[in-house]
Amino acid sequence: MTTRATLFTLACSAWMFGCSGGLEAEGDTQETIDNLIDAGFPASDIMVAEGVVYVGRDMEVSLQASREMLQRGSSSQEQYRTTNLISSNLRWIKIRPSSSVLSYSRLNRGLDEAIANFNELSLRFKFIREPVNPCVDCPQCCPPSSMATIDFVIIPATGGGAGVGGTPSGGLPFPRFGVTASLANESQDAIEHVITHELGHVIGLRHSDYYNRSISCGGSAVNEGSASVGAILIPGTPSSATAGGSLMNSCIPSGTTGEFTSSDITALTYLYGQE
């Protein structure tokens, strides 16, 4: 409660406009702010000017609209990102499967399906797989900064999980990700899910239930913390998780389709939508 009251005061002074209008108007403004925070918008993304509440500096939000966002938030999911993201200069991320990966036809099909999951969203970059090279016919269209290459490998089955990825650095995606060979024995949808999930990590997505892995994994509550890479709520996505609500949940639900949920799409479009 103290945080929200402070937010209202700071927002008014930051915009250097009056926050007059009486107690009733002030109460409506505070409720709008409260609703937006509960719906998942970070406090730093909310401002007030002459009694009007804005998110993202230029989107006005009425009290009623904030109430509707809160209602939608109760049935939608959250998304978090790392501090580092990939550069806006990148247009292609080439995936280079190892010879071991190439020996598993179902893993290769899963890679194609995962690539399609991202590319169907018309983001400002595309995943491609070796040996595809969009720069052959137009080298002048492809300065070095427009393409990155990452390796797709088989990892040892250590009991830690079916896949592993990393976080971006220097504007580039993490240079490799991997899955266990045993993943090839799972359903094709599960394979697609895991590969899509790991590609999400290499471009900067955190586990959507990082703060309580038991939401998707069961067992005791485990908080991954910032893991030195940050856990920043993506605007437009609520801050609480549900099992099966995102491909970026810590654990895979039974019966996964391997397809992005609506909140996954919201998060990726916010971070990497066409400029």
ZAMARGU-4260 file (C-alpha; in steps of 0.2 Angstrom, whole numbers, plus 5000, padded with zeros to 4 digits):
<rodrens>
0) 5000/5000/5000 | 5014/5012/5004 | 5022/5008/4987 | 5006/5012/4978 | 5003/5028/4987
5) 5021/5034/4984 | 5019/5030/4966 | 5004/5041/4964 | 5014/5056/4972 | 5029/5053/4962
10) 5020/5051/4946 | 5011/5068/4948 | 5028/5077/4953 | 5037/5069/4938 | 5025/5075/4926
15) 5024/5092/4934 | 5005/5093/4932 | 4992/5095/4945 | 4984/5080/4953 | 4968/5090/4958
20) 4950/5085/4956 | 4945/5080/4973 | 4946/5065/4983 | 4934/5055/4972 | 4945/5058/4957
25) 4960/5055/4966 | 4953/5038/4972 | 4948/5033/4954 | 4966/5037/4949 | 4974/5027/4963
30) 4962/5012/4959 | 4967/5013/4941 | 4986/5012/4946 | 4982/4998/4958 | 4973/4988/4944
35) 4987/4991/4932 | 5000/4985/4944 | 4990/4970/4949 | 4988/4966/4930 | 5007/4965/4929
40) 5012/4982/4923 | 5028/4988/4931 | 5026/5004/4942 | 5040/5012/4932 | 5029/5011/4916
45) 5014/5020/4924 | 5013/5039/4925 | 4999/5052/4929 | 4996/5069/4920 | 4982/5080/4925
50) 4973/5066/4933 | 4974/5054/4918 | 4984/5038/4920 | 4996/5032/4906 | 5006/5016/4903
55) 5021/5017/4891 | 5020/5036/4892 | 5007/5037/4877 | 4993/5025/4881 | 4979/5032/4891
60) 4970/5020/4903 | 4953/5023/4910 | 4947/5016/4926 | 4935/5004/4917 | 4949/4998/4905
65) 4960/4995/4920 | 4947/4984/4928 | 4945/4974/4912 | 4964/4972/4911 | 4963/4965/4929
70) 4949/4953/4925 | 4959/4947/4910 | 4974/4945/4920 | 4966/4933/4931 | 4965/4920/4917
75) 4981/4925/4907 | 4999/4922/4911 | 5015/4931/4915 | 5032/4933/4906 | 5049/4938/4912
80) 5065/4943/4903 | 5083/4944/4907 | 5092/4960/4908 | 5101/4957/4892 | 5091/4955/4875
85) 5097/4953/4858 | 5102/4968/4847 | 5089/4976/4836 | 5102/4975/4822 | 5100/4956/4821
90) 5089/4950/4807 | 5094/4931/4806 | 5099/4919/4819 | 5106/4904/4811 | 5105/4887/4820
95) 5119/4875/4817 | 5113/4857/4822 | 5128/4845/4827 | 5130/4829/4818 | 5123/4820/4833
100) 5107/4830/4832 | 5106/4827/4814 | 5105/4808/4817 | 5088/4810/4826 | 5075/4813/4813
105) 5062/4818/4827 | 5074/4831/4834 | 5076/4838/4817 | 5057/4839/4815 | 5056/4847/4832
110) 5068/4860/4827 | 5059/4865/4811 | 5043/4866/4821 | 5051/4877/4834 | 5058/4888/4821
115) 5041/4890/4813 | 5033/4895/4830 | 5044/4910/4831 | 5044/4915/4812 | 5025/4914/4811
120) 5025/4929/4823 | 5033/4941/4811 | 5046/4947/4823 | 5060/4958/4818 | 5072/4943/4816
125) 5070/4926/4810 | 5077/4909/4815 | 5085/4899/4800 | 5094/4883/4800 | 5111/4879/4792
130) 5114/4878/4777 | 5101/4891/4773 | 5109/4908/4770 | 5098/4923/4765 | 5114/4933/4762
135) 5120/4924/4747 | 5109/4933/4734 | 5111/4950/4743 | 5127/4952/4753 | 5125/4970/4754
140) 5109/4967/4764 | 5118/4957/4777 | 5131/4967/4787 | 5140/4956/4799 | 5129/4963/4814
145) 5113/4957/4805 | 5117/4938/4808 | 5122/4927/4823 | 5125/4908/4823 | 5120/4897/4837
150) 5124/4878/4839 | 5111/4865/4843 | 5119/4850/4852 | 5115/4834/4862 | 5118/4836/4881
155) 5122/4822/4893 | 5107/4815/4903 | 5111/4821/4920 | 5094/4821/4928 | 5093/4840/4927
160) 5081/4842/4913 | 5077/4838/4895 | 5086/4854/4888 | 5097/4868/4892 | 5100/4886/4885
165) 5108/4902/4891 | 5105/4921/4891 | 5110/4934/4878 | 5127/4944/4880 | 5133/4958/4870
170) 5117/4960/4860 | 5120/4942/4853 | 5109/4926/4858 | 5118/4913/4869 | 5129/4904/4856
175) 5122/4886/4860 | 5108/4876/4867 | 5105/4858/4869 | 5093/4844/4872 | 5095/4826/4879
180) 5095/4811/4866 | 5081/4804/4877 | 5070/4818/4872 | 5068/4810/4855 | 5058/4796/4863
185) 5045/4809/4869 | 5030/4815/4859 | 5033/4826/4844 | 5024/4840/4853 | 5035/4838/4868
190) 5050/4839/4857 | 5044/4855/4849 | 5040/4862/4866 | 5057/4859/4873 | 5066/4866/4858
195) 5055/4881/4857 | 5058/4884/4876 | 5077/4883/4875 | 5076/4895/4860 | 5066/4907/4871
200) 5080/4907/4883 | 5094/4911/4871 | 5085/4927/4866 | 5082/4932/4884 | 5066/4924/4891
205) 5066/4918/4909 | 5055/4905/4916 | 5038/4912/4919 | 5037/4904/4936 | 5055/4907/4941
210) 5049/4914/4958 | 5040/4897/4962 | 5045/4882/4951 | 5032/4872/4960 | 5018/4880/4950
215) 5023/4870/4935 | 5035/4857/4943 | 5026/4852/4959 | 5035/4848/4975 | 5042/4862/4986
220) 5042/4880/4981 | 5059/4885/4973 | 5064/4902/4969 | 5077/4904/4955 | 5080/4922/4960
225) 5088/4934/4948 | 5101/4921/4944 | 5113/4936/4940 | 5104/4939/4924 | 5088/4948/4930
230) 5070/4944/4930 | 5060/4959/4922 | 5042/4958/4920 | 5037/4961/4902 | 5023/4974/4901
235) 5006/4968/4896 | 5008/4951/4905 | 5002/4948/4923 | 5015/4944/4936 | 5008/4927/4942
240) 5010/4910/4934 | 4998/4895/4932 | 5003/4877/4927 | 5003/4875/4908 | 5001/4894/4905
245) 5017/4897/4895 | 5030/4887/4885 | 5042/4896/4897 | 5036/4888/4912 | 5049/4878/4921
250) 5042/4861/4918 | 5032/4854/4903 | 5014/4850/4906 | 5007/4833/4901 | 4998/4835/4884
255) 5008/4850/4878 | 5004/4856/4861 | 5021/4863/4859 | 5013/4880/4853 | 5015/4897/4860
260) 5001/4903/4872 | 4993/4920/4870 | 5005/4927/4884 | 5020/4920/4875 | 5015/4929/4859
265) 5012/4945/4869 | 5029/4945/4877 | 5038/4941/4861 | 5029/4954/4851 | 5032/4967/4865
270) 5051/4963/4865 | 5054/4959/4847 | 5040/4965/4836 | 5043/4973/4819 | 5050/4990/4821
</rodrens>
